[in-house]
């Protein structure tokens, strides 16, 4: 990236916080990958708006990866208050599913009891790493799309005057 590009920190923070909050909210989180792609596009738009030169797809991918990583941590923090509610929704869904099917896999009741056991740091960290990888990939996709939509700067067309050639007026007579 050349020195004429503005910093990626603020666009990545704005896009990541926006995507992370939307992903963490119950029912809106169903579209989590869409929010991450949108956050990457938002970050690319903000980056392009402040850039005096055209951006490359690599610039969009980089700001998108940063956006995805920020979104991972924002999602993890904002979704903590909703964790018990989400566990209850899963528990009710599994109860309804068990009533509709004749046979449930063995041990599903044990799995259901363990999910309500509370916070588990190893599983939280594993989920955080997995989410950072997935969100980073989707953020990069959004950043590339955003740069292709917003990252091109219009350059004035080159005229013959700027190259030192005389202009042809077109009304010469032989």
Backbone as JSON Lines, residues from 0, in Angstrom:
{"i":0,"aa":"X","n":[0.85,-1.17,0.0],"ca":[0.0,0.0,0.0],"c":[0.89,1.23,0.0]}
{"i":1,"aa":"X","n":[0.6,2.17,-0.82],"ca":[1.42,3.37,-0.93],"c":[1.12,4.33,0.21]}
{"i":2,"aa":"X","n":[2.01,5.3,0.37],"ca":[1.85,6.27,1.45],"c":[0.73,7.26,1.2]}
{"i":3,"aa":"X","n":[0.21,7.32,-0.03],"ca":[-0.85,8.28,-0.32],"c":[-2.23,7.78,0.11]}
{"i":4,"aa":"X","n":[-2.31,6.54,0.62],"ca":[-3.59,6.01,1.09],"c":[-3.82,6.43,2.53]}
{"i":5,"aa":"X","n":[-5.05,6.72,2.89],"ca":[-5.33,7.04,4.29],"c":[-5.29,5.78,5.15]}
{"i":6,"aa":"X","n":[-5.32,5.95,6.45],"ca":[-5.26,4.83,7.36],"c":[-6.51,3.96,7.29]}
{"i":7,"aa":"X","n":[-6.32,2.69,7.6],"ca":[-7.43,1.72,7.56],"c":[-8.08,1.52,8.92]}
{"i":8,"aa":"X","n":[-7.5,2.08,9.96],"ca":[-7.98,1.81,11.31],"c":[-9.42,2.28,11.52]}
{"i":9,"aa":"X","n":[-9.7,3.53,11.24],"ca":[-11.05,4.05,11.49],"c":[-12.11,3.38,10.61]}
{"i":10,"aa":"X","n":[-11.88,3.19,9.3],"ca":[-12.87,2.47,8.5],"c":[-13.11,1.05,9.01]}
{"i":11,"aa":"X","n":[-12.04,0.36,9.42],"ca":[-12.2,-1.0,9.93],"c":[-12.96,-1.0,11.26]}
{"i":12,"aa":"X","n":[-12.71,-0.02,12.11],"ca":[-13.43,0.06,13.38],"c":[-14.92,0.34,13.16]}
{"i":13,"aa":"X","n":[-15.21,1.3,12.28],"ca":[-16.63,1.64,12.03],"c":[-17.35,0.45,11.4]}
{"i":14,"aa":"X","n":[-16.76,-0.14,10.37],"ca":[-17.38,-1.29,9.72],"c":[-17.49,-2.49,10.65]}
{"i":15,"aa":"X","n":[-16.45,-2.74,11.45],"ca":[-16.45,-3.88,12.36],"c":[-17.43,-3.74,13.5]}
{"i":16,"aa":"X","n":[-17.52,-2.55,14.08],"ca":[-18.48,-2.34,15.17],"c":[-19.91,-2.47,14.64]}
{"i":17,"aa":"X","n":[-20.17,-1.89,13.48],"ca":[-21.5,-1.98,12.89],"c":[-21.87,-3.44,12.62]}
{"i":18,"aa":"X","n":[-20.98,-4.16,11.95],"ca":[-21.25,-5.56,11.63],"c":[-21.34,-6.43,12.88]}
{"i":19,"aa":"X","n":[-20.47,-6.18,13.85],"ca":[-20.48,-6.97,15.08],"c":[-21.74,-6.8,15.89]}
{"i":20,"aa":"X","n":[-22.23,-5.58,16.01],"ca":[-23.46,-5.33,16.76],"c":[-24.66,-5.98,16.06]}
{"i":21,"aa":"X","n":[-24.74,-5.8,14.75],"ca":[-25.86,-6.4,14.01],"c":[-25.82,-7.93,14.06]}
{"i":22,"aa":"X","n":[-24.63,-8.5,14.1],"ca":[-24.5,-9.95,14.17],"c":[-24.88,-10.47,15.55]}
{"i":23,"aa":"X","n":[-24.61,-9.71,16.59],"ca":[-24.85,-10.17,17.96],"c":[-26.31,-10.1,18.38]}
{"i":24,"aa":"X","n":[-27.08,-9.23,17.75],"ca":[-28.48,-9.06,18.15],"c":[-29.29,-10.28,17.72]}
{"i":25,"aa":"X","n":[-30.04,-10.88,18.64],"ca":[-30.84,-12.05,18.26],"c":[-31.78,-11.75,17.1]}
{"i":26,"aa":"X","n":[-31.99,-12.73,16.28],"ca":[-32.81,-12.72,15.07],"c":[-32.15,-11.92,13.95]}
{"i":27,"aa":"X","n":[-31.48,-10.82,14.22],"ca":[-30.71,-10.14,13.19],"c":[-29.44,-10.92,12.9]}
{"i":28,"aa":"X","n":[-28.97,-11.65,13.89],"ca":[-27.76,-12.44,13.75],"c":[-27.89,-13.59,12.78]}
{"i":29,"aa":"X","n":[-29.11,-13.92,12.39],"ca":[-29.32,-14.97,11.39],"c":[-28.64,-14.6,10.07]}
{"i":30,"aa":"X","n":[-28.46,-13.33,9.84],"ca":[-27.83,-12.85,8.61],"c":[-26.38,-12.45,8.86]}
{"i":31,"aa":"X","n":[-25.7,-13.16,9.78],"ca":[-24.39,-12.71,10.23],"c":[-23.39,-12.56,9.09]}
{"i":32,"aa":"X","n":[-23.35,-13.48,8.17],"ca":[-22.37,-13.37,7.07],"c":[-22.69,-12.17,6.19]}
{"i":33,"aa":"X","n":[-23.96,-11.89,6.02],"ca":[-24.35,-10.71,5.24],"c":[-23.92,-9.43,5.95]}
{"i":34,"aa":"X","n":[-24.05,-9.4,7.27],"ca":[-23.63,-8.2,8.02],"c":[-22.12,-8.02,7.92]}
{"i":35,"aa":"X","n":[-21.37,-9.1,7.95],"ca":[-19.91,-9.0,7.87],"c":[-19.49,-8.51,6.48]}
{"i":36,"aa":"X","n":[-20.11,-9.05,5.43],"ca":[-19.81,-8.57,4.08],"c":[-20.18,-7.09,3.98]}
{"i":37,"aa":"X","n":[-21.32,-6.71,4.52],"ca":[-21.74,-5.31,4.51],"c":[-20.79,-4.42,5.3]}
{"i":38,"aa":"X","n":[-20.28,-4.91,6.43],"ca":[-19.31,-4.15,7.2],"c":[-18.02,-3.95,6.44]}
{"i":39,"aa":"X","n":[-17.59,-4.97,5.7],"ca":[-16.4,-4.84,4.86],"c":[-16.62,-3.83,3.74]}
{"i":40,"aa":"X","n":[-17.83,-3.84,3.17],"ca":[-18.15,-2.87,2.12],"c":[-18.18,-1.45,2.69]}
{"i":41,"aa":"X","n":[-18.75,-1.3,3.88],"ca":[-18.79,0.01,4.53],"c":[-17.36,0.51,4.8]}
{"i":42,"aa":"X","n":[-16.51,-0.37,5.29],"ca":[-15.12,0.03,5.55],"c":[-14.41,0.42,4.26]}
{"i":43,"aa":"X","n":[-14.66,-0.32,3.18],"ca":[-14.04,0.02,1.89],"c":[-14.56,1.35,1.37]}
{"i":44,"aa":"X","n":[-15.85,1.61,1.58],"ca":[-16.42,2.9,1.17],"c":[-15.75,4.04,1.94]}
{"i":45,"aa":"X","n":[-15.62,3.88,3.25],"ca":[-15.0,4.93,4.06],"c":[-13.54,5.12,3.69]}
{"i":46,"aa":"X","n":[-12.86,4.03,3.4],"ca":[-11.46,4.11,2.99],"c":[-11.35,4.83,1.64]}
{"i":47,"aa":"X","n":[-12.22,4.49,0.7],"ca":[-12.17,5.11,-0.63],"c":[-12.54,6.59,-0.58]}
{"i":48,"aa":"X","n":[-13.45,6.93,0.3],"ca":[-13.88,8.33,0.43],"c":[-12.73,9.23,0.87]}
{"i":49,"aa":"X","n":[-11.85,8.7,1.69],"ca":[-10.73,9.48,2.2],"c":[-9.45,9.3,1.4]}
{"i":50,"aa":"X","n":[-9.5,8.51,0.35],"ca":[-8.29,8.23,-0.42],"c":[-8.22,9.12,-1.65]}
{"i":51,"aa":"X","n":[-7.07,9.76,-1.88],"ca":[-6.93,10.6,-3.07],"c":[-6.66,9.79,-4.34]}
{"i":52,"aa":"X","n":[-6.32,8.51,-4.19],"ca":[-6.01,7.67,-5.35],"c":[-6.96,6.48,-5.39]}
{"i":53,"aa":"X","n":[-7.01,5.82,-6.54],"ca":[-7.82,4.62,-6.67],"c":[-7.26,3.52,-5.78]}
{"i":54,"aa":"X","n":[-8.15,2.72,-5.25],"ca":[-7.74,1.61,-4.39],"c":[-7.66,0.33,-5.19]}
{"i":55,"aa":"X","n":[-6.82,-0.56,-4.74],"ca":[-6.67,-1.87,-5.37],"c":[-7.52,-2.88,-4.61]}
{"i":56,"aa":"X","n":[-7.84,-4.02,-5.24],"ca":[-8.6,-5.06,-4.53],"c":[-7.9,-5.53,-3.25]}
{"i":57,"aa":"X","n":[-6.57,-5.54,-3.25],"ca":[-5.84,-5.92,-2.04],"c":[-6.08,-4.98,-0.88]}
{"i":58,"aa":"X","n":[-6.26,-3.7,-1.18],"ca":[-6.58,-2.72,-0.13],"c":[-7.94,-3.05,0.48]}
{"i":59,"aa":"X","n":[-8.89,-3.39,-0.38],"ca":[-10.22,-3.75,0.11],"c":[-10.2,-5.02,0.93]}
{"i":60,"aa":"X","n":[-9.43,-6.01,0.47],"ca":[-9.33,-7.26,1.22],"c":[-8.71,-7.03,2.59]}
{"i":61,"aa":"X","n":[-7.68,-6.2,2.64],"ca":[-7.01,-5.93,3.92],"c":[-7.92,-5.2,4.91]}
{"i":62,"aa":"X","n":[-8.58,-4.16,4.45],"ca":[-9.49,-3.44,5.35],"c":[-10.67,-4.35,5.73]}
{"i":63,"aa":"X","n":[-11.08,-5.24,4.84],"ca":[-12.15,-6.18,5.15],"c":[-11.75,-7.21,6.19]}
{"i":64,"aa":"X","n":[-10.51,-7.69,6.12],"ca":[-10.02,-8.63,7.14],"c":[-9.99,-7.95,8.5]}
{"i":65,"aa":"X","n":[-9.46,-6.73,8.55],"ca":[-9.46,-5.98,9.81],"c":[-10.87,-5.77,10.33]}
{"i":66,"aa":"X","n":[-11.8,-5.48,9.43],"ca":[-13.2,-5.3,9.81],"c":[-13.76,-6.58,10.4]}
{"i":67,"aa":"X","n":[-13.47,-7.72,9.78],"ca":[-13.95,-9.0,10.29],"c":[-13.41,-9.32,11.67]}
{"i":68,"aa":"X","n":[-12.14,-8.98,11.9],"ca":[-11.55,-9.24,13.22],"c":[-12.18,-8.35,14.28]}
{"i":69,"aa":"X","n":[-12.38,-7.08,13.95],"ca":[-13.06,-6.18,14.89],"c":[-14.48,-6.68,15.16]}
{"i":70,"aa":"X","n":[-15.18,-7.11,14.11],"ca":[-16.55,-7.62,14.27],"c":[-16.59,-8.85,15.15]}
{"i":71,"aa":"X","n":[-15.56,-9.69,15.09],"ca":[-15.49,-10.88,15.94],"c":[-15.53,-10.51,17.41]}
{"i":72,"aa":"X","n":[-14.69,-9.56,17.79],"ca":[-14.63,-9.18,19.2],"c":[-15.87,-8.41,19.65]}
{"i":73,"aa":"X","n":[-16.39,-7.56,18.79],"ca":[-17.61,-6.83,19.14],"c":[-18.78,-7.81,19.29]}
{"i":74,"aa":"X","n":[-18.88,-8.76,18.37],"ca":[-19.93,-9.78,18.45],"c":[-19.81,-10.57,19.75]}
{"i":75,"aa":"X","n":[-18.6,-10.98,20.1],"ca":[-18.4,-11.76,21.32],"c":[-18.81,-10.99,22.57]}
{"i":76,"aa":"X","n":[-18.51,-9.71,22.61],"ca":[-18.84,-8.91,23.79],"c":[-20.33,-8.59,23.85]}
{"i":77,"aa":"X","n":[-20.9,-8.17,22.71],"ca":[-22.3,-7.76,22.71],"c":[-23.23,-8.95,22.88]}
{"i":78,"aa":"X","n":[-22.83,-10.13,22.42],"ca":[-23.73,-11.29,22.51],"c":[-23.74,-11.95,23.89]}
{"i":79,"aa":"X","n":[-22.81,-11.58,24.78],"ca":[-22.79,-12.19,26.11],"c":[-24.11,-12.0,26.88]}
{"i":80,"aa":"X","n":[-24.72,-10.83,26.89],"ca":[-25.99,-10.72,27.63],"c":[-27.12,-11.57,27.03]}
{"i":81,"aa":"X","n":[-27.01,-11.9,25.76],"ca":[-28.06,-12.69,25.11],"c":[-27.82,-14.19,25.2]}
{"i":82,"aa":"X","n":[-26.71,-14.6,25.81],"ca":[-26.34,-16.01,25.81],"c":[-27.38,-16.9,26.49]}
{"i":83,"aa":"X","n":[-27.88,-16.54,27.64],"ca":[-28.86,-17.39,28.32],"c":[-30.17,-17.44,27.54]}
{"i":84,"aa":"X","n":[-30.54,-16.34,26.93],"ca":[-31.75,-16.32,26.1],"c":[-31.59,-17.24,24.89]}
{"i":85,"aa":"X","n":[-30.41,-17.18,24.25],"ca":[-30.15,-18.04,23.1],"c":[-30.15,-19.52,23.49]}
{"i":86,"aa":"X","n":[-29.61,-19.84,24.66],"ca":[-29.62,-21.22,25.14],"c":[-31.05,-21.7,25.36]}
{"i":87,"aa":"X","n":[-31.91,-20.83,25.88],"ca":[-33.31,-21.2,26.09],"c":[-34.01,-21.45,24.76]}
{"i":88,"aa":"X","n":[-33.72,-20.65,23.75],"ca":[-34.32,-20.86,22.42],"c":[-33.88,-22.2,21.86]}
{"i":89,"aa":"X","n":[-32.6,-22.54,21.99],"ca":[-32.11,-23.83,21.51],"c":[-32.74,-24.97,22.28]}
{"i":90,"aa":"X","n":[-32.86,-24.81,23.57],"ca":[-33.48,-25.86,24.4],"c":[-34.94,-26.09,23.98]}
{"i":91,"aa":"X","n":[-35.69,-25.03,23.78],"ca":[-37.09,-25.18,23.34],"c":[-37.18,-25.82,21.96]}
{"i":92,"aa":"X","n":[-36.28,-25.43,21.07],"ca":[-36.26,-26.01,19.73],"c":[-36.0,-27.51,19.8]}
{"i":93,"aa":"X","n":[-35.02,-27.9,20.6],"ca":[-34.71,-29.32,20.72],"c":[-35.85,-30.09,21.37]}
{"i":94,"aa":"X","n":[-36.53,-29.5,22.35],"ca":[-37.7,-30.16,22.95],"c":[-38.8,-30.37,21.91]}
{"i":95,"aa":"X","n":[-39.07,-29.35,21.11],"ca":[-40.08,-29.48,20.06],"c":[-39.67,-30.52,19.03]}
{"i":96,"aa":"X","n":[-38.4,-30.52,18.67],"ca":[-37.9,-31.49,17.7],"c":[-38.02,-32.91,18.24]}
{"i":97,"aa":"X","n":[-37.75,-33.1,19.53],"ca":[-37.85,-34.45,20.12],"c":[-39.29,-34.94,20.14]}
{"i":98,"aa":"X","n":[-40.26,-34.04,20.23],"ca":[-41.66,-34.44,20.21],"c":[-42.12,-34.8,18.8]}
{"i":99,"aa":"X","n":[-41.49,-34.23,17.79],"ca":[-41.89,-34.49,16.42],"c":[-41.21,-35.72,15.82]}
{"i":100,"aa":"X","n":[-40.09,-36.1,16.35],"ca":[-39.39,-37.26,15.8],"c":[-39.55,-38.45,16.73]}
{"i":101,"aa":"X","n":[-39.49,-39.63,16.15],"ca":[-39.64,-40.85,16.95],"c":[-38.37,-41.16,17.72]}
{"i":102,"aa":"X","n":[-37.24,-40.96,17.08],"ca":[-35.97,-41.26,17.74],"c":[-35.02,-40.09,17.65]}
{"i":103,"aa":"X","n":[-34.51,-39.72,18.78],"ca":[-33.47,-38.7,18.82],"c":[-32.14,-39.43,19.0]}
{"i":104,"aa":"X","n":[-31.06,-38.85,18.55],"ca":[-29.76,-39.5,18.75],"c":[-29.47,-39.7,20.23]}
{"i":105,"aa":"X","n":[-28.76,-40.78,20.52],"ca":[-28.45,-41.06,21.92],"c":[-27.54,-39.97,22.48]}
{"i":106,"aa":"X","n":[-27.79,-39.59,23.68],"ca":[-26.97,-38.6,24.34],"c":[-27.37,-37.15,24.09]}
{"i":107,"aa":"X","n":[-28.46,-36.92,23.4],"ca":[-28.81,-35.53,23.11],"c":[-29.26,-34.81,24.38]}
{"i":108,"aa":"X","n":[-29.85,-35.54,25.33],"ca":[-30.24,-34.89,26.58],"c":[-29.01,-34.44,27.37]}
{"i":109,"aa":"X","n":[-27.95,-35.25,27.33],"ca":[-26.71,-34.88,28.01],"c":[-26.11,-33.65,27.36]}
{"i":110,"aa":"X","n":[-26.13,-33.59,26.03],"ca":[-25.59,-32.43,25.32],"c":[-26.39,-31.18,25.69]}
{"i":111,"aa":"X","n":[-27.71,-31.35,25.77],"ca":[-28.57,-30.22,26.11],"c":[-28.29,-29.72,27.52]}
{"i":112,"aa":"X","n":[-28.04,-30.62,28.46],"ca":[-27.72,-30.21,29.83],"c":[-26.37,-29.49,29.89]}
{"i":113,"aa":"X","n":[-25.4,-29.95,29.09],"ca":[-24.08,-29.33,29.1],"c":[-24.1,-27.93,28.49]}
{"i":114,"aa":"X","n":[-24.98,-27.69,27.53],"ca":[-25.02,-26.36,26.92],"c":[-25.47,-25.31,27.92]}
{"i":115,"aa":"X","n":[-26.25,-25.69,28.88],"ca":[-26.71,-24.75,29.89],"c":[-25.78,-24.67,31.09]}
{"i":116,"aa":"X","n":[-24.62,-25.32,31.01],"ca":[-23.71,-25.38,32.15],"c":[-23.01,-24.07,32.43]}
{"i":117,"aa":"X","n":[-23.07,-23.14,31.51],"ca":[-22.45,-21.85,31.75],"c":[-21.29,-21.59,30.81]}
{"i":118,"aa":"X","n":[-20.52,-20.59,31.18],"ca":[-19.42,-20.12,30.36],"c":[-18.24,-21.08,30.43]}
{"i":119,"aa":"X","n":[-17.68,-21.42,29.29],"ca":[-16.52,-22.3,29.22],"c":[-15.4,-21.58,28.46]}
{"i":120,"aa":"X","n":[-14.35,-21.14,29.15],"ca":[-13.28,-20.39,28.47],"c":[-12.65,-21.1,27.27]}
{"i":121,"aa":"X","n":[-12.35,-22.4,27.34],"ca":[-11.76,-23.04,26.16],"c":[-12.7,-23.01,24.93]}
{"i":122,"aa":"X","n":[-13.97,-23.28,25.14],"ca":[-14.92,-23.24,24.02],"c":[-15.12,-21.82,23.52]}
{"i":123,"aa":"X","n":[-15.1,-20.87,24.44],"ca":[-15.22,-19.47,24.04],"c":[-14.05,-19.05,23.16]}
{"i":124,"aa":"X","n":[-12.83,-19.39,23.55],"ca":[-11.65,-19.04,22.77],"c":[-11.62,-19.76,21.42]}
{"i":125,"aa":"X","n":[-12.02,-21.03,21.42],"ca":[-12.09,-21.77,20.15],"c":[-13.12,-21.13,19.22]}
{"i":126,"aa":"X","n":[-14.25,-20.76,19.76],"ca":[-15.27,-20.07,18.96],"c":[-14.79,-18.72,18.46]}
{"i":127,"aa":"X","n":[-14.02,-18.02,19.28],"ca":[-13.48,-16.73,18.89],"c":[-12.49,-16.86,17.73]}
{"i":128,"aa":"X","n":[-11.63,-17.86,17.79],"ca":[-10.67,-18.09,16.71],"c":[-11.4,-18.48,15.42]}
{"i":129,"aa":"X","n":[-12.36,-19.39,15.54],"ca":[-13.13,-19.81,14.36],"c":[-13.89,-18.62,13.77]}
{"i":130,"aa":"X","n":[-14.52,-17.83,14.6],"ca":[-15.27,-16.67,14.11],"c":[-14.33,-15.65,13.47]}
{"i":131,"aa":"X","n":[-13.15,-15.45,14.01],"ca":[-12.19,-14.5,13.42],"c":[-11.79,-14.94,12.02]}
{"i":132,"aa":"X","n":[-11.61,-16.23,11.83],"ca":[-11.24,-16.74,10.5],"c":[-12.39,-16.56,9.52]}
{"i":133,"aa":"X","n":[-13.59,-16.95,9.93],"ca":[-14.75,-16.86,9.04],"c":[-15.12,-15.39,8.79]}
{"i":134,"aa":"X","n":[-15.17,-14.59,9.83],"ca":[-15.51,-13.18,9.67],"c":[-14.45,-12.44,8.85]}
{"i":135,"aa":"X","n":[-13.18,-12.8,9.05],"ca":[-12.13,-12.19,8.26],"c":[-12.28,-12.51,6.77]}
{"i":136,"aa":"X","n":[-12.66,-13.75,6.46],"ca":[-12.85,-14.13,5.05],"c":[-14.04,-13.38,4.44]}
{"i":137,"aa":"X","n":[-15.15,-13.34,5.17],"ca":[-16.31,-12.63,4.64],"c":[-16.08,-11.12,4.61]}
{"i":138,"aa":"X","n":[-15.33,-10.6,5.57],"ca":[-14.98,-9.18,5.55],"c":[-14.11,-8.84,4.35]}
{"i":139,"aa":"X","n":[-13.15,-9.74,4.03],"ca":[-12.31,-9.53,2.85],"c":[-13.14,-9.51,1.58]}
{"i":140,"aa":"X","n":[-14.11,-10.41,1.5],"ca":[-15.01,-10.42,0.35],"c":[-15.77,-9.1,0.25]}
{"i":141,"aa":"X","n":[-16.29,-8.63,1.36],"ca":[-16.99,-7.34,1.37],"c":[-16.09,-6.18,1.02]}
{"i":142,"aa":"X","n":[-14.84,-6.22,1.49],"ca":[-13.9,-5.16,1.16],"c":[-13.55,-5.13,-0.32]}
{"i":143,"aa":"X","n":[-13.4,-6.3,-0.92],"ca":[-13.11,-6.36,-2.36],"c":[-14.3,-5.86,-3.16]}
{"i":144,"aa":"X","n":[-15.5,-6.26,-2.76],"ca":[-16.7,-5.76,-3.45],"c":[-16.81,-4.25,-3.28]}
{"i":145,"aa":"X","n":[-16.57,-3.77,-2.05],"ca":[-16.65,-2.34,-1.79],"c":[-15.65,-1.53,-2.59]}
{"i":146,"aa":"X","n":[-14.42,-2.02,-2.72],"ca":[-13.42,-1.3,-3.51],"c":[-13.82,-1.3,-4.98]}
{"i":147,"aa":"X","n":[-14.37,-2.41,-5.46],"ca":[-14.78,-2.43,-6.87],"c":[-15.94,-1.47,-7.13]}
{"i":148,"aa":"X","n":[-16.76,-1.22,-6.12],"ca":[-17.88,-0.29,-6.29],"c":[-17.49,1.16,-6.02]}
{"i":149,"aa":"X","n":[-16.67,1.39,-4.99],"ca":[-16.42,2.75,-4.53],"c":[-14.97,3.21,-4.66]}
{"i":150,"aa":"X","n":[-14.04,2.33,-4.95],"ca":[-12.63,2.65,-4.85],"c":[-11.97,3.26,-6.06]}
{"i":151,"aa":"X","n":[-12.67,3.43,-7.14],"ca":[-12.06,4.0,-8.34],"c":[-12.23,5.51,-8.35]}
{"i":152,"aa":"X","n":[-11.12,6.2,-8.55],"ca":[-11.14,7.66,-8.67],"c":[-11.14,8.0,-10.14]}
{"i":153,"aa":"X","n":[-11.93,8.99,-10.49],"ca":[-11.99,9.42,-11.88],"c":[-10.79,10.3,-12.18]}
{"i":154,"aa":"X","n":[-10.1,9.95,-13.23],"ca":[-8.96,10.76,-13.66],"c":[-9.38,11.53,-14.9]}
{"i":155,"aa":"X","n":[-8.95,12.77,-15.0],"ca":[-9.32,13.55,-16.19],"c":[-8.7,12.93,-17.43]}
{"i":156,"aa":"X","n":[-9.41,12.95,-18.55],"ca":[-8.86,12.36,-19.77],"c":[-7.66,13.16,-20.24]}
{"i":157,"aa":"X","n":[-6.71,12.45,-20.78],"ca":[-5.5,13.09,-21.27],"c":[-5.83,13.83,-22.56]}
{"i":158,"aa":"X","n":[-5.46,15.09,-22.63],"ca":[-5.72,15.87,-23.84],"c":[-4.43,16.05,-24.61]}
{"i":159,"aa":"X","n":[-4.55,16.42,-25.85],"ca":[-3.37,16.61,-26.69],"c":[-2.56,17.82,-26.25]}
{"i":160,"aa":"X","n":[-3.2,18.78,-25.56],"ca":[-2.49,19.96,-25.09],"c":[-1.5,19.56,-24.0]}
{"i":161,"aa":"X","n":[-1.9,18.64,-23.14],"ca":[-1.03,18.28,-22.05],"c":[0.21,17.54,-22.54]}
{"i":162,"aa":"X","n":[0.18,16.99,-23.72],"ca":[1.34,16.29,-24.26],"c":[2.2,17.19,-25.15]}
{"i":163,"aa":"X","n":[1.88,18.48,-25.26],"ca":[2.67,19.42,-26.02],"c":[2.39,19.38,-27.52]}
{"i":164,"aa":"X","n":[1.33,18.73,-27.92],"ca":[0.98,18.66,-29.34],"c":[0.0,19.77,-29.67]}
{"i":165,"aa":"X","n":[0.09,20.3,-30.87],"ca":[-0.89,21.35,-31.23],"c":[-2.26,20.74,-31.39]}
{"i":166,"aa":"X","n":[-3.27,21.53,-31.01],"ca":[-4.64,21.04,-31.13],"c":[-5.11,21.23,-32.56]}
{"i":167,"aa":"X","n":[-5.9,20.26,-32.99],"ca":[-6.47,20.33,-34.33],"c":[-7.85,20.92,-34.21]}
{"i":168,"aa":"X","n":[-8.07,22.08,-34.82],"ca":[-9.36,22.74,-34.71],"c":[-10.4,22.11,-35.61]}
{"i":169,"aa":"X","n":[-9.98,21.36,-36.6],"ca":[-10.93,20.67,-37.44],"c":[-11.46,21.5,-38.58]}
{"i":170,"aa":"X","n":[-11.21,22.82,-38.62],"ca":[-11.76,23.63,-39.7],"c":[-10.67,24.16,-40.63]}
{"i":171,"aa":"X","n":[-9.69,23.35,-40.85],"ca":[-8.64,23.71,-41.82],"c":[-9.15,23.48,-43.23]}
{"i":172,"aa":"X","n":[-8.7,24.32,-44.1],"ca":[-9.04,24.13,-45.52],"c":[-7.76,23.86,-46.28]}
{"i":173,"aa":"X","n":[-7.81,22.93,-47.25],"ca":[-6.59,22.6,-47.98],"c":[-6.15,23.65,-48.94]}
